[in-house]
Amino acid sequence: MDFGLTDQQRAWVEEVRAFLDDEFGPAERDAVRRGGGEWSGDVIRAFRRRLLAKGWLCLMWPEEHGGLGRSLVDNLLLMDELAYAGAPTIDMTAASVAPTIIRSGTPEQQARWLPAIRRGEVEFAIGYSEPDAGSDLASLRTTAVLDGNAWVVNGTKIWNTGAEYCTHEWLACRTDADAPRHRGISVLIVPLDAPGVGVQGITTWRGMRTNQVWFDDVRVPRENLVGERDRGWAYVTQALDFERVAIGITGGLRRLLDGLAAWCRATTVDGDVLAERPDVQRRLAELTVDVELARLLNHRAAWMIDAGRSASAEASMTKVFTTELHARASSAALDLLGPAGQLDPYDARAPIAGLAQLMYRAAPYLRFGGGTNEIQRDIVAQRGHGLPR
């Protein structure tokens, strides 16, 4: 079995790298460092416009919907290189929401929303988790009641990243209070500037902003229901598979490992070059193996989705392994870097541009984004091995 890339895939990676050399050069990379490792919403949009101009934001959309008809594996190779460079990556609008609309939306919804996404006019925040319904998403309480030609939405969502600048909410809500938990849920597209929507920021340990969003008698046009009423659980789980595979990309881990290895080769402690110490070599070797395993898990899940096969367990596997590797790898890096590793990207003295501490502080966020890792293990057990609930 050949685990390497095909000639076409290697050529694609080189094309992406050449693009990044032209469009994301030293000045942009320094701007990330001076911004504390974070991009502003305006800068993210500007960079994504360059991706749009190449057609890469819609890389895996079918050609009849304005995409390039490429595979999910090709899309992951693109996202992996963006992450390795530290560039803004493809968001959930193009990577998760749009593929779900393509697969499950009505022709009218595809005609309405996909061109707007492709032009960069529509950006989605993902409205799944609630204060009392995070890991157990089926217990969500946000409701949508049909009133004439509008849905009236009431409830609250939390961990709603991007709601402060996105145009719309991809909202999971309950449309049948009497149905079994998983069968009374629908997905609505809610304009975030509609009367009755409130957004309040929440700052995570890494410094990233997420949000809590309130919906108070928000009226949403009837046609903004995605697909069929009360079939939303299927659409949510479909979108989450795309999201979990996207979370599992390894570009950031490769950047950390390469930077750490280079630092160890160039650093002397007590007269010894760190990279020549057996204990350092062992830790770097173990991390190298784990990063390669994470990459293979990620590509396997993407290949299964491309082949039209169910990849729910595999998507959960790649999400769990990669996000927990973020914690292990960044912790190991901080051990090797010593006190200087705690310096953040604002400080020019920070080794490997402060990446180790940045990834360490982001690791908890990654473990619950897209569904907590505890729930992912349940999915692997139940859907992967047929074990009981």
C-alpha positions as CSV (number, residue, x, y, z in Angstrom):
1,M,0.0,0.0,0.0
2,D,1.3,3.4,-1.0
3,F,0.7,6.1,1.6
4,G,2.4,8.8,-0.4
5,L,0.8,11.5,-2.5
6,T,0.1,11.0,-6.2
7,D,2.0,13.0,-8.8
8,Q,-1.1,15.2,-9.2
9,Q,-1.3,15.8,-5.4
10,R,2.4,16.7,-5.1
11,A,2.1,19.1,-8.0
12,W,-1.0,20.6,-6.3
13,V,1.0,21.1,-3.0
14,E,3.8,22.9,-4.9
15,E,1.2,25.1,-6.6
16,V,-0.2,26.1,-3.2
17,R,3.3,26.8,-1.8
18,A,4.1,29.0,-4.8
19,F,0.9,31.0,-4.2
20,L,1.8,31.4,-0.5
21,D,5.3,32.6,-1.4
22,D,3.7,35.3,-3.6
23,E,0.6,36.2,-1.5
24,F,1.8,35.5,2.1
25,G,5.4,36.6,2.3
26,P,7.6,37.8,5.1
27,A,5.7,41.0,5.7
28,E,2.4,39.1,6.2
29,R,4.0,36.5,8.4
30,D,5.6,39.3,10.5
31,A,2.1,40.9,10.8
32,V,0.8,37.7,12.3
33,R,3.6,37.8,14.9
34,R,3.0,41.4,15.7
35,G,-0.7,40.6,16.0
36,G,-0.1,38.1,18.8
37,G,-0.6,35.2,16.4
38,E,-4.1,36.3,15.5
39,W,-5.7,37.8,12.4
40,S,-8.4,40.4,12.5
41,G,-11.7,39.8,10.7
42,D,-10.8,42.4,8.0
43,V,-7.4,40.7,7.2
44,I,-9.0,37.3,7.1
45,R,-11.5,38.5,4.6
46,A,-8.9,40.2,2.4
47,F,-6.8,37.0,2.3
48,R,-9.8,34.9,1.5
49,R,-10.7,37.2,-1.4
50,R,-7.3,36.1,-2.9
51,L,-8.4,32.5,-2.4
52,L,-11.7,33.3,-4.0
53,A,-10.0,34.8,-7.0
54,K,-8.2,31.5,-7.5
55,G,-11.4,29.5,-7.1
56,W,-9.8,27.8,-4.1
57,L,-12.4,28.8,-1.6
58,C,-14.8,26.6,-3.5
59,L,-12.2,24.0,-4.5
60,M,-14.3,20.9,-3.9
61,W,-17.7,22.2,-5.0
62,P,-19.1,20.6,-8.1
63,E,-18.5,22.5,-11.3
64,E,-22.2,23.1,-11.8
65,H,-22.2,25.1,-8.5
66,G,-19.3,27.2,-9.5
67,G,-16.6,25.1,-7.9
68,L,-13.6,23.3,-9.3
69,G,-14.9,19.8,-8.6
70,R,-11.7,18.8,-6.7
71,S,-11.6,16.1,-3.9
72,L,-11.8,16.6,-0.2
73,V,-8.3,15.3,0.0
74,D,-7.1,18.1,-2.3
75,N,-9.0,20.6,-0.1
76,L,-7.2,19.2,3.0
77,L,-3.8,19.5,1.2
78,L,-4.7,23.2,0.6
79,M,-5.8,23.8,4.2
80,D,-2.7,22.0,5.5
81,E,-0.3,24.2,3.6
82,L,-2.2,27.4,4.7
83,A,-2.0,26.2,8.3
84,Y,1.8,25.4,7.9
85,A,2.4,28.9,6.6
86,G,0.3,30.5,9.4
87,A,-2.1,32.0,6.9
88,P,-5.9,32.4,7.5
89,T,-7.4,29.1,6.5
90,I,-10.7,28.2,4.8
91,D,-13.6,28.8,7.2
92,M,-16.5,26.6,8.0
93,T,-18.7,28.4,5.5
94,A,-16.9,27.0,2.5
95,A,-15.6,23.8,4.2
96,S,-18.6,22.6,6.1
97,V,-21.8,24.6,5.5
98,A,-21.6,24.9,1.7
99,P,-20.9,21.1,1.1
100,T,-24.0,20.4,3.3
101,I,-26.1,22.7,1.2
102,I,-24.8,21.0,-1.9
103,R,-25.7,17.6,-0.6
104,S,-28.9,18.3,1.2
105,G,-30.3,21.7,0.3
106,T,-33.1,22.2,-2.2
107,P,-32.2,23.5,-5.7
108,E,-33.7,26.8,-4.8
109,Q,-31.4,27.1,-1.7
110,Q,-28.4,26.0,-3.7
111,A,-29.2,28.7,-6.3
112,R,-29.6,31.3,-3.6
113,W,-26.8,30.7,-1.1
114,L,-24.0,29.1,-3.0
115,P,-23.3,32.0,-5.4
116,A,-23.4,34.4,-2.4
117,I,-20.9,32.2,-0.5
118,R,-18.7,32.0,-3.6
119,R,-18.6,35.8,-3.9
120,G,-17.7,36.2,-0.3
121,E,-21.0,38.0,0.5
122,V,-22.2,35.4,3.0
123,E,-20.3,34.1,6.0
124,F,-21.7,31.7,8.6
125,A,-21.2,31.3,12.3
126,I,-22.1,27.8,13.5
127,G,-25.0,27.8,16.0
128,Y,-25.0,24.4,17.6
129,S,-23.9,24.5,21.3
130,E,-26.0,26.1,24.0
131,P,-25.3,26.8,27.7
132,D,-27.2,23.6,28.6
133,A,-26.7,21.6,25.4
134,G,-23.1,21.3,24.3
135,S,-21.9,17.8,24.1
136,D,-25.4,16.5,24.3
137,L,-26.5,18.6,21.3
138,A,-29.8,16.8,20.9
139,S,-31.1,18.4,24.1
140,L,-30.9,21.9,22.6
141,R,-33.7,24.2,23.5
142,T,-33.6,27.0,21.0
143,T,-37.0,26.9,19.2
144,A,-38.4,28.0,15.9
145,V,-42.2,28.3,15.5
146,L,-43.8,28.9,12.2
147,D,-45.9,32.0,12.1
148,G,-47.3,32.6,8.6
149,N,-44.4,33.0,6.3
150,A,-41.8,33.4,9.0
151,W,-40.1,31.3,11.7
152,V,-40.0,33.0,15.1
153,V,-36.7,32.0,16.8
154,N,-36.1,32.1,20.6
155,G,-33.1,30.8,22.5
156,T,-29.3,31.2,22.9
157,K,-26.2,29.8,21.5
158,I,-22.7,29.7,23.0
159,W,-19.1,29.2,21.7
160,N,-20.4,30.9,18.5
161,T,-17.1,31.8,16.9
162,G,-17.2,34.5,14.2
163,A,-20.7,35.8,15.1
164,E,-19.2,39.3,15.6
165,Y,-18.4,39.6,11.9
166,C,-20.3,36.9,10.1
167,T,-23.4,37.7,8.2
168,H,-25.6,34.7,9.0
169,E,-26.0,31.9,11.6
170,W,-26.3,28.3,10.6
171,L,-28.7,27.6,13.4
172,A,-29.8,24.2,14.8
173,C,-33.2,24.7,16.5
174,R,-36.2,22.7,17.7
175,T,-39.1,22.9,15.3
176,D,-41.2,20.0,16.9
177,A,-41.3,20.0,20.7
178,D,-43.2,16.7,20.7
179,A,-40.9,14.7,18.5
180,P,-38.1,12.4,19.8
181,R,-35.0,14.5,20.6
182,H,-33.1,13.8,17.4
183,R,-36.2,14.0,15.1
184,G,-37.6,17.4,16.0
185,I,-34.6,19.5,15.0
186,S,-34.2,21.7,11.9
187,V,-31.5,24.0,10.5
188,L,-32.3,27.6,9.8
189,I,-30.3,30.3,8.1
190,V,-30.6,33.4,10.3
191,P,-29.3,36.9,9.4
192,L,-27.2,38.1,12.3
193,D,-28.3,41.7,11.7
194,A,-32.0,40.7,12.2
195,P,-33.9,42.5,14.9
196,G,-33.8,40.6,18.2
197,V,-30.3,39.1,17.7
198,G,-27.7,40.0,20.4
199,V,-24.0,39.1,20.4
200,Q,-21.6,39.2,23.4
201,G,-17.9,38.3,23.1
202,I,-16.2,35.6,25.2
203,T,-12.4,35.5,25.3
204,T,-10.8,32.1,25.5
205,W,-7.6,31.2,27.3
206,R,-5.6,31.7,24.0
207,G,-7.1,35.1,23.6
208,M,-9.3,34.1,20.7
209,R,-12.8,35.5,20.7
210,T,-15.9,33.4,20.6
211,N,-19.4,34.5,21.5
212,Q,-22.8,33.9,23.1
213,V,-25.7,34.8,20.8
214,W,-29.3,35.5,21.8
215,F,-32.4,35.2,19.7
216,D,-35.4,37.1,21.0
217,D,-38.5,36.7,18.8
218,V,-36.3,36.8,15.7
219,R,-38.3,36.5,12.5
220,V,-36.7,34.4,9.8
221,P,-38.2,34.0,6.3
222,R,-39.9,30.6,5.9
223,E,-37.7,29.7,2.9
224,N,-34.6,29.9,5.1
225,L,-35.3,26.4,6.4
226,V,-32.5,24.2,5.1
227,G,-33.7,21.0,3.4
228,E,-36.7,19.4,5.1
229,R,-38.3,20.3,8.4
230,D,-37.3,18.1,11.4
231,R,-34.5,16.5,9.4
232,G,-31.9,18.9,10.8
233,W,-30.0,16.3,12.9
234,A,-28.9,14.6,9.7
235,Y,-27.6,17.9,8.3
236,V,-25.8,18.8,11.5
237,T,-24.0,15.5,11.7
238,Q,-23.1,15.7,8.0
239,A,-21.7,19.2,8.5
240,L,-19.8,18.1,11.6
241,D,-18.0,15.3,9.8
242,F,-16.6,17.9,7.4
243,E,-15.8,20.2,10.3
244,R,-14.0,17.4,12.3
245,V,-11.9,16.4,9.3
246,A,-10.9,20.1,8.8
247,I,-10.0,20.4,12.5
248,G,-7.7,17.3,12.0
249,I,-5.3,19.0,9.6
250,T,-1.7,18.8,10.7
251,G,-0.1,21.9,9.1
252,G,0.2,23.7,12.4
253,L,1.8,20.7,14.0
254,R,4.3,20.3,11.2
255,R,5.2,24.0,11.5
256,L,5.8,23.6,15.3
257,L,7.9,20.4,14.8
258,D,10.0,21.8,12.1
259,G,10.6,25.0,14.1
260,L,11.4,23.1,17.2
261,A,13.9,20.8,15.4
262,A,15.6,23.8,13.8
263,W,15.8,25.5,17.2
264,C,17.3,22.4,18.8
265,R,20.0,22.2,16.1
266,A,21.0,25.8,16.6
267,T,20.9,25.9,20.5
268,T,23.6,24.9,22.9
269,V,22.9,24.2,26.6
270,D,25.7,23.5,29.0
271,G,28.1,23.0,26.1
272,D,25.9,20.5,24.3
273,V,23.9,21.1,21.1
274,L,20.4,20.1,22.1
275,A,19.7,18.2,18.9
276,E,22.7,15.9,19.7
277,R,21.2,14.8,23.1
278,P,19.6,11.3,23.0
279,D,16.6,12.4,25.1
280,V,15.9,15.3,22.7
281,Q,16.3,13.1,19.7
282,R,13.8,10.6,21.2
283,R,11.2,13.3,21.9
284,L,11.5,14.8,18.4
285,A,11.3,11.3,16.8
286,E,8.1,10.4,18.8
287,L,6.5,13.7,17.8
288,T,7.4,13.0,14.1
289,V,5.8,9.6,14.2
290,D,2.6,11.0,15.9
291,V,2.3,13.9,13.4
292,E,2.6,11.4,10.5
293,L,0.0,9.2,12.0
294,A,-2.3,12.2,12.4
295,R,-1.8,13.1,8.8
296,L,-2.7,9.5,7.7
297,L,-5.8,9.4,9.8
298,N,-6.9,12.7,8.4
299,H,-6.4,11.6,4.8
300,R,-8.1,8.3,5.4
301,A,-11.3,10.1,6.6
302,A,-11.2,12.5,3.7
303,W,-10.7,9.6,1.2
304,M,-13.7,7.8,2.6
305,I,-15.9,10.9,2.3
306,D,-14.7,11.3,-1.3
307,A,-15.6,7.7,-2.0
308,G,-19.2,8.3,-0.7
309,R,-18.6,6.1,2.3
310,S,-19.7,6.9,5.9
311,A,-16.8,8.3,7.8
312,S,-18.4,9.4,11.0
313,A,-16.2,7.3,13.2
314,E,-13.1,8.1,11.2
315,A,-13.8,11.9,11.3
316,S,-14.1,11.6,15.1
317,M,-10.8,9.6,15.2
318,T,-8.8,12.2,13.3
319,K,-10.3,15.0,15.4
320,V,-9.5,13.3,18.7
321,F,-6.0,12.3,17.9
322,T,-4.9,15.5,16.2
323,T,-6.3,17.9,18.8
324,E,-4.8,15.9,21.7
325,L,-1.5,15.8,19.8
326,H,-1.6,19.6,19.8
327,A,-1.5,19.5,23.6
328,R,1.2,16.8,23.8
329,A,3.4,18.4,21.1
330,S,3.2,22.0,22.4
331,S,3.8,20.8,26.0
332,A,6.9,18.9,24.8
333,A,8.1,22.0,22.9
334,L,7.7,24.2,26.0
335,D,9.8,21.7,28.0
336,L,12.6,21.9,25.5
337,L,12.4,25.6,24.9
338,G,12.6,26.4,28.6
339,P,11.3,29.7,30.1
340,A,11.8,31.5,26.8
341,G,9.1,29.3,25.3
342,Q,6.5,31.1,27.4
343,L,7.1,34.3,25.5
344,D,4.2,35.1,23.2
345,P,4.4,36.2,19.5
346,Y,4.4,39.9,20.5
347,D,7.9,39.4,21.9
348,A,10.6,39.4,19.2
349,R,12.7,37.2,21.5
350,A,10.2,34.4,21.5
351,P,11.7,31.2,20.0
352,I,9.8,29.8,17.0
353,A,7.7,33.0,16.9
354,G,5.9,32.1,20.2
355,L,4.2,29.2,18.4
356,A,4.6,26.7,21.3
357,Q,2.8,28.7,23.9
358,L,0.2,29.8,21.4
359,M,-0.7,26.2,20.5
360,Y,-0.6,25.1,24.1
361,R,-3.2,27.7,25.0
362,A,-5.3,26.9,22.0
363,A,-5.3,23.1,22.7
364,P,-8.3,23.1,25.1
365,Y,-10.4,25.1,22.6
366,L,-9.6,22.5,19.9
367,R,-10.6,19.6,22.1
368,F,-14.2,20.9,22.5
369,G,-14.5,22.6,19.0
370,G,-16.6,20.4,16.7
371,G,-17.8,18.3,19.6
372,T,-15.9,17.4,22.8
373,N,-13.3,14.6,22.5
374,E,-15.2,12.6,25.1
375,I,-18.3,12.5,22.8
376,Q,-16.0,11.7,19.8
377,R,-14.8,8.6,21.7
378,D,-18.4,7.5,22.1
379,I,-19.0,8.0,18.4
380,V,-15.9,5.8,17.6
381,A,-17.2,3.1,20.0
382,Q,-20.8,3.1,18.8
383,R,-20.5,3.8,15.1
384,G,-17.1,2.4,14.5
385,H,-17.4,-0.8,16.7
386,G,-21.1,-1.2,17.1
387,L,-20.9,-1.0,20.9
388,P,-24.0,-0.1,22.9
389,R,-24.7,3.4,24.2
